[in-house]
Amino acid sequence: MAETITALSEQLFDTLQKESFALLSTIDHETGAPGIHAISWLYAKDEKTIRFAVDQRSRIVTNIKNNPLVTLTYIGAGTVHAIGGEAVAAAEALEDVPFKLACFDIGITVVQDAMFYGARILASPQYEKTYDKRAADKLDTQVFHAMKKA
């Protein structure tokens, strides 16, 4: 039987120190079905905790309040990582950010390699912000600073 991994590896922790693309899975509070959400305001707070921020109006917030169990899927560092845990509110509203953002911590209970056998990831997904680059950079800086203070 394989050993259960309950913390981020050093490589994964280091990779998650900056804005990253990830998929957050929650259980929909109305349908009970899995819901998948793309997020980028996240970072590894420590090897047992991932912090993320989302708009307070997001369905994610209501879903977590009804069922805090989540899975964060991160594609990078050579593989697909399925990081499971319980999300708890770190801040109902982040300060010094022009939008109303909620901040959550995922207490990691399991880190699994979810890549199919015999393959590895060559490049992490890339994306670009489609609005004003300077405004996006400024907002990202504000959000990450506020998340670290929460």
N, C-alpha and C positions, 0 to 999 in steps of 0.2 A: 504494500500500500504506500502511495506517495505521501511524503510529508506535506502537511498543510502549512502554507506560507501565510503569515498574518501581519506582515509589514513590508513596506517598500524596500526593494534592493537599493544599494547605494547609487547604482547607475540610474534607476528609475527615479529615485528621490532627486538626484542632480538634474535630470531632464525636466522634472516638474517644478523647477524653481522659477520658470518664466511662463508667460501666457502660452497656452497650449490648446489645441483642438481636441475635444473629447466628447463622447456621447454619454449622457446621463440617463439611466433607465430608472423610471419610477412606476408605481402602480397607480393608474388613473383612479381618482377618487369617485368618479361617476360610473365608469364601466367595469372597473376591476381588471381591465386589460393592461398589459405592459405599455408604457409610453416611453418614447426615446426622444431626447432633446439634445441638440448640439449646443455646447457651451465653450467659452474660451477664457473667462475670468476665473481661473483656478490656479492653485499652486500647492505644493506639498509643504505643509506647515512643519511637519516632522515625519518620521518614518511610519507613524501610525495614524496620521491625520492628513486629509486633503481638504483644503478650504476652497469654497467657490461662492460667487455672487451672481444673482439673477434679479431681474426686474421683480418688484414686489407683486405685480399683477400677473406674473407668470403662473401657468397651471402647475409648474413644478412646486411652488410654495404650498398650494393647497394639497397637492398629492402627498408631499412629505409630512404635512401636518396630520394627514389621515393614515399614512403608513410610512414610517421613516426608513424602511429598508430600501436601499438603492444599490445600483451597480454603475460604476464609472468605467467606460471602455476607452482605453487610451491605445492608440495605434502608433507605435514608435519604439525606439530602442531595440529594433530587430524583430519585434513580435507584436501580438495583440494582447494587451493586459486587461483582464476583467477584475476590477477592484471592487469588492463588495463590502458593505458596512451599513451603519446606521447614521443617518443625517440628523444633526441637531442644530438649532438656530444658534449662531454665534452673535448675530446682531439682527434685530428686526428691521433696522434701517441704518445703512452706512452713513457716517457723517462726512461732510466736506465733499460730497459728490452731487452733481446737478440733477441726478435722477434718483428716484426712490428704489434703492436696491436692498434686497435681503441677502444676508450672508449666512452660510451654513458650513459646518464641519462634518466631514464623513469620518467617523471612527472606524478604521479599517479592521475588518474581521477576516478577510481572505484576499489574497492576490493570486490569481490564476493566469497561467499562460493559455490563452484561448485560440492560439493560432493552430490551423490544421497541420497534421503531421507532414514533415518533410519539406517545409517551406519557411521562409523568413521574410520579414518586411525590409525592403531596401530603402524606403524613404517615408517619412511621416507625411500625413496629409498637409497640404499647404492651402492657405486661403488669403484673401485680401479684403480689407475693409473697403466697401464701395461708396463711402462718403468721404468728406474732406479729411485728407491724411493728417493734417496738423490737429484738427479737432479730435480725430480718433486717437492719436498719440497722447494728447492732453487728457482725454477721458480715461484712457487705459492707465496712465500714470496716477490719476486721482483715485481710480477704483482700487488699484493694487496697494497704494499707500493706505487707503481707508481699511481695506481688508486686513492689512498687517496690524493696524491699530485695534481692530475689533476684538 
